[in-house]
Amino acid sequence: MLFSLSAWMTATAIGGELQLRWGLTTAEVGLLTTVVQLGFVVGTAVAAILNLADIVRARTLFAASAALASVANGLLLVAPGYGVALVLRFLTGAFLAGVYPPGMKMISTWFRSARGLAIGTVVGALTVGKAFPYLLKAVGGANLTIVVAGASIAGALGALLVGFGYHDGPYPFLKRPFEWARVGRILRHRETMLATGGYLGHMWELYAVWTWVPTFLAVAAAGGVSQGWVDAAAFGTIAMGGFGCVWGGLAADRIGRGRVVNIAMAISGACCVGAGFMLAAPFALVVLLAWVWGFFVVADSAQFSAMVTEVAPSDSVGTALMLQTSLGFLLTMVTIQAVPWVVDVAGWRWGFTVLAVGPMAGIMSIRRLVRLRGVPSPAEHPA
């Protein structure tokens, strides 16, 4: 998962270089990330409708998808212009739809009582993988070849590891033939949709933060530190989420998923409001806030998926995860484009405040789910 998802944010990491090469506006740079989200949305929607994650062998789907994403990402090096780059980024996102949701289902076949930690570790690896291009940039400088090729090589390695080394664990989910009605049945399943509602609140914030915090850090640095340090700080912000995901998994298996996700959303939502007021602070304090934000903004992500594996019909878990992620990533396209618009109108002090709406709505959805389920303890959900 770490290697395969490194292709996601390559164009985001080198957005400044691509902006200079093709004369792009800030909104066009943001679209390089947004179109990956769009590709992922289309990929997961098609996979959900076709029930792919429930009828295709997980190892085959993951490995083939990771390999194709690696190729699409690598072709960015020879893209003649912005239009072709957008197509390639769309395809990268579409192929990664066969990696992320199936990966969460795959790890769930190996764990029962520690499923929160297991999925948290997988999503933590995903998070560090998405930060990987920033590490390549910090080490290799603003070099398109190092960032793009490095991420593609990592993705190819991920495909090989799963293709030749993985098999399902001792707790597989039920399998049934293809059903056109499966998605509709999930949409009518109240517990699954409440868990998805919390996930949507979380996703309203997450990718906008990952996309624009590097720019925010550059503004906060105001030329006082080198670009290399800014890139390292940006890598740290996203990579801290890996630790956050592991913490979220450990805590959720002890005190319950509902409590953990609401704590994480409350803290990250507060960071949305407070970040702009830190611009005048010393850069080290801004980085500290960003790293705390990076820790909590994704610490809850895996637990929404773990909730779905527990409450969705057993024969439709893969499709439910596809649907959940498809809706969530569809929502991210709104906020990724909204942040620069707010910045243009009101400045960076208020740029992230609109994102706080998501965590607030997510907390309300999860509170309803917890009430519906009668506030169960983690021990009551060994599945």
N, C-alpha and C positions, 0 to 999 in steps of 0.2 A: 504494500500500500504506500509506504514511504517513497519508494523509487518511482512507482507508476504515477502518483499524483504530482510529482515534481514538474510535469509539463503544464500544469494548470496556470501558473502565474508568471511564466517566462516573459510574455509580452508586457505584462504589468511591470516587472522588474526592470526591463529595458525600455520602458515607455518613453523616457526622456531622449534616449538615443534614436528611437524610431520617430519621435516628434521632430527632431532635427533633420533626419534623413528625408522624411516625406512632407515636412512643413505642416504638421498636424496641429489642430487646436486642442485645448485641454479636454473638451468634450469628446473629441475623436480619440484621444488617448484612452479616456475612460471606456469608450466603446470597445476597445481591444479586450478589456476584461468582461464587459457586459455580454459580448457575443459568445464568449466561452460559456457563460451562464445559460444563454439562449440555446446553444448547442446541447448542453447538458439537459435542459428542460425538454427539448424535443426528443433526445435520446431516451430519457427516462419515461416520457409519456408513451412513446412507441413501445418500449419494453414492457411497460405496465399493461397496455392494451393487449399486447401479444402474450402476456404472462411469461416472458422469457426467463425471468429469474426463478420461476417455479417449475419450468418444464425443460430447460436446458441445463446440462451438467455445469455446475458452478466453476470448476477448474477451467473448462473450455471457454466459457463466457468471459471470465476474468482475464485469462491469458491472451486470448485473441483481441479483446478490447484494449488491453494495455499496449500490445504490440502496435495496433493501428493508431492509437493516440500518440505513441512515440514517433511513428513515421510522419503523421500530420504535423506534429510540433517541429520536427527536424526540417521539414520543407519550408518553414518560415525563413530559413537562412537564404533560400534562393527566391523568395517572393519578390516579384518585380515592382510591387507597389502596395498601397494601403488596401485596395479592394481585395486583392488576392490574399493578403494577410488576414483580413476579416473572415474570408471563407475557411482558411486553414485553422484559425482559432475556433470557429464554429465547429468544424469537424473534430478538433481536439476535445472540445467539451462533449460532443455527441458520443464519441468513443469512450470517454471516461465514465459515461453513464453505465457502462458494463463492468466497471471496476468498483466504484464506491458502494452502491447499495448491495450488490452481491457479496462484497467483502464482509459487510456486517452480518449478513445471513450466514456466510461460511464460518466465521469465528463463533457464531452462536451455536453451531453444531458440536462444538467442543466443550462448552461450559453450561452449567446450570446455576449453581449458587453464586458463582463469581462472574456472571454474565455482564454486569455493569462494568466491572474492571476490564474484562476482556474487550468489550466493544469500545470502552474508553481508551484502551491502549491502541486499538486499531485506528480510531479517529485521531488520537494523538500522533500516530505515525503519519497519517494523512496531513495533519497540520504542519508538522515539521517538513514533510515533503513539499508542501506548497511554499514554505519559506526558503527551500533549498536554492531557488534561483537568486535570491538576495545574498545568500552566502557565497555563491559562485561569483556574483558581481562584486562583492566586497573583497574577495580574494583575488579575482582576476581582472578587476577594473571594469570599466564600461565597454566590455568586449562582447559583441553580439554572438560570436562563434562559441566562446567559452560558456556563456549562459545557456544558449539554445541547445548546442550539441551536448553539453553536460547533462541537461535534463532529459534529452532524448535517449542518451546511452543508459541513464538510470532507469528510464521507463522500459527499455528493452530488457534490461536485467531483471526487473520486476516480473515481466511476462514470462521469462525463462524460469524463474524461481517457482512461480505458481504452476506453470504448465508442467514442470517435471517433478515438483516436490510436494504438491498439496493433494490431500484427499479429505473428504468429509469426516467429521468426528462421530462419536457414538450416539449423538442425540439429534438425528436428522429430523427435518420437518416432513409432514405428510405431503404426498404428491398426488395430484389429480390431473386429468387431461385438460387441455385448453378450454377456457370458458369465456365467451364474450362478456358475460354478465359479471365477471369477477370484480372488475373495477367498481361497477355500480353497487355491488354488495358491500364493498369496503367503504364507499362513500356514505352508505346508510348505517354503518357500524359506529355507534356513538362514541365508545371509548377510544377507538382508533382515531376518530376525527378530533377528539379533544386533545389527544397526545399530539396529533398533527398541528392543531391550533397553537399549542405551546411552541412547537418547532418553528412555525411561521413567524411568531413574535421574535424568536431568537435569530432567524435568518434575515429579518428586516434590518437587523443591525450588523451581523457578522461580516458579510463580504464588503459592505461599504467601508467598514473599519479597516479590513485588510487591504483594500484598494487604496484608500486615501490617507491612512496614517503615515506612510512614507513621505508623502508630500507635506503633510502637517509637520512632521519632524524636520523636514528641510526648511520650512518657514520658521519654525521655532529656533533652529540653529542660526538663522540669519547671517550665514557666512562666518560664524564664530568658531565652527569646527569644520573639519574636512568632509568632503562628500563620502569618503570611505567610512568615517565614523557614523555618518547618517545612515548609510546602507547597513552597517553592522547593527545599529539601533533598530532599524526596520526589520532585519532578520530576527533579532531578539524578540521584538514585539509579537511576531507571528509564531516563532518557535516556542515561546513561553506557553502557548496554547497546548503544546504537547504535554507539558507537566500538568497543565490545568485539566486536561482530559483524563490523565491517570488519577489525579486527585478526585475528580468528579466520579470516576468509577469506584474508587475505594470508599469514598464517603457515601455514595448511593447504595452500595451493598450493605452499609452499616445503618444509615439513618433514613433511607428511603429516597427514591428518585425525585418525587415531587418536591421534597424539602430542598434537595441539592440544586435542582434546576432553578427554583425560585430564588435561592440565595445568589446563585451566579448571575441571573438576570437582573436582580436588584443592584448588585455591585457594578455590573457592566453598564446598566442604564444610568447610574450615577456618574460614571466616567464620561458617558456621552454628554451630559450636561456640564461637567466640570472641566473637560479638556480645554475648551476655548479660553477659559479664564487662567490657564497655566502658561499661555504663550509668553508672557513677560517674565516668567520664572527662569532661573538658571537652567541650562539645557539638561543637566544631569537629573533635575527634578522632573522635567518633562518626560525624559526617557523612563524614569521610574514609574510615573503614572501610566505611560504607554505599555510598559511591561506588565503592570498589574492588570490593566485593561485586557492585554493580550492573553493573560492567564485565564481570566474569568469569562471573556467573551465567547470562548468555545468550550469551556469546561463542562457545559451542560449538553453540548451537541449530541454526544453519544448516548446520553441517557434518554433523550426523546426517541431515538431509534430502539434502544433497549425496551422502552415502554411498548413500542409497536410490536416487537417480537413476543411480548408477553400477552398483549390484549387482542391482537388481530387473530382471525381464524387461522388455525395451524396450517391449512393447505394454501393459504394466500399470503404468507408472511413476506415472501420476496416481492410480490406485486404491491403489497401495502407499503413496503420500504421504498419501492420505485415511485409510487404515487406521492408519498410524503416528501421525498427529496425533489421530485419534479415541481410540486407546488411551491416548496421553499425556495428553490433556485429561480423560479419564475418571479417571485417577489423581490429577489435581490437585484434584479435588473432595474427596478424602480429606484431603489435607494442609492445604488452606485451612481446613477445619473443625477439623483436629487442633491447629493452633497455638493458638487461643484456649483450647481445652480444657487443653492443657499449661500455658498461662499461668495459668489459674484454679487448677490443682493445685500448680504449682511456681514460678510467677512468671516474669517476663521473662528472668531469668538463664538459664533452661533452655528457654525457649519455642521457640527455633529448633533446638535440638540434634537433635530427632527428624528434621529435614530432612537431616542429614548422611548418613543411611542411603542415600538416593537416589544421591548421587554415588559412594559406595563401590560400590554394586551396578552402576552404569553403567560405572565403570572396569573392573570384572571382565568385563562383557559385551564391551566394545570390545577388551580385550586378547585375548579369545578370537577375535574377528573378525580382528584383525591377524594372529594366529597362523595362522588358517585361510587367509588370503589370502597368506601367505608374506612379510609385511612389505614390501609394494610401496612404491615411491617415488611421489610425485605425478606425476612425468613418465611413469610407466607407466600412468597413467589419464587420458589426454587427453579421454575422454568426460565 
